[in-house]
Every structure is written in C-alpha cells, then in structure tokens.
Amino acid sequence: MIKKISIFLIILLFTLGVVAAKEVTDFKVPFEFSDNPYDGVYKVPNGDDDPTFIILKTDDTSEIDTNETGYRIYPTGETENTYYYVDEGLGEQGCVEQIEVDGDKFLVFSTYSKGVEDKAYLGAALLSIQDFNSNNNVEPVKIF
C-alpha cells in the first residue's frame, strides 16, 4: 500500500512540474504589443519604428558579444541587470535582460528600429521591460 501511495505521489509531483513549466507564451507582455506574429514575438500594430517585444527561452548567454564592431551593450543605470543595446549594423536599439522562472532562463528584448542611437527609444524600451517585470512579478538576473 505504501508503495502504491509513493508511486502515486511521485507521478503527481512529476505531472505538476510539467504543468508548471513556463513557456514564452505564458508571460504577460506590455499592452501596446498586441500583435503576435510568432511565439514569443510581439509587435505594436502599425508602429512606424517597428517596436518589437521578444521573449526567448535560452540556456546559454555566452554568445552575447559586447565588443563586436557596431554593437554596444551597456547597463541602463536604472534597473540592475537590464542593459541598453545599440546595433548600428541592423539599425536596431533597445533593452535586454535575462529572467529566470522555475529554473528556466529567458532573454527579454524590447527593440526599436532606427539607424542611430536615440535616447527616447531607449527610454521607451526600458519602460516596456519594467512593465513586463511588474506584470509578471519577475526580476532580471545577471547575464554576463
């Protein structure tokens, strides 16, 4: 009888663990990003500057290179472990952070397309990341 109960409890715990696993579509994104063309990618409908919010499940952030020519990443100075980035080659800029939920890691990006660095775009990207954190009760963890 104890064996049956133990087996049942183990199966129940395993099932709960699988059900509780967070996926990119389970997060609440800032309200303005209502268009969802792909899992984990959200856009502002009819946005002239192509605002995009991306949630990417990842295990490894070692490929993020902060010294690549034309690509800069630096701390926001406002939210710990949240970074501004500017990719002049792609004409893209925004914020990036990593969060961890139930042992799974996710990179969260808020991006805008524009050829040169623009403080207003970077500020808007930071605000959307902060909204995301508040809506999902998460805090960024160290990337590097």
Residue pairs with C-beta under 8 A, 6 or more apart in sequence:
20 102
21 102
21 104
22 101
22 102
22 104
22 106
23 57
24 39
24 40
24 55
24 56
24 57
24 106
25 39
25 40
27 55
27 106
27 132
27 135
27 136
28 132
28 135
28 136
29 42
29 53
29 55
29 132
29 135
30 53
30 128
30 131
30 132
30 135
32 44
32 51
32 128
33 42
33 43
33 44
33 51
33 52
33 53
33 128
34 42
34 44
34 45
35 42
35 43
35 44
35 45
36 42
36 43
37 43
40 54
40 55
40 56
40 57
41 52
41 53
41 54
42 52
42 53
42 54
43 50
43 51
43 52
43 53
44 51
44 52
49 112
49 113
49 114
49 121
50 111
50 112
50 113
51 110
51 111
51 112
51 124
51 128
52 109
52 110
52 111
52 112
53 108
53 109
53 110
53 111
53 128
53 132
54 107
54 108
54 109
54 110
54 111
55 106
55 107
55 108
55 109
56 106
56 107
56 108
56 109
57 104
57 105
57 106
58 98
58 105
58 106
58 107
59 105
61 98
61 105
61 107
61 143
61 144
64 73
64 143
64 144
65 71
66 72
66 73
66 144
70 87
70 88
70 89
71 85
71 86
71 87
71 88
71 89
72 85
72 86
73 83
73 84
73 85
73 96
74 83
74 84
74 85
75 82
75 83
75 84
76 82
76 83
76 84
76 95
76 126
78 126
79 97
79 126
79 129
79 130
79 133
79 140
80 140
81 97
81 98
81 139
81 140
81 141
81 142
81 143
82 95
82 96
82 97
82 126
82 129
82 140
83 95
83 96
83 97
83 143
84 93
84 94
84 95
84 122
84 125
84 126
85 93
85 94
85 95
85 96
86 92
86 93
86 117
87 93
88 115
88 116
88 117
90 113
91 113
91 114
91 115
92 111
92 112
92 113
92 114
93 111
93 112
93 114
93 117
93 118
93 121
93 122
93 125
94 109
94 110
94 111
94 112
94 121
94 122
94 125
95 109
95 110
95 122
95 125
95 126
95 128
95 129
96 107
96 108
96 109
96 110
96 143
97 107
97 108
97 129
97 133
97 140
97 143
98 105
98 106
98 107
98 108
98 140
98 141
98 142
98 143
99 105
99 106
99 108
99 133
99 136
99 138
99 139
99 140
99 141
100 106
100 141
101 138
105 141
107 143
108 129
108 132
108 140
110 124
110 125
110 126
110 128
110 129
110 132
111 125
112 118
112 121
112 124
112 125
114 121
132 138
133 139
133 140
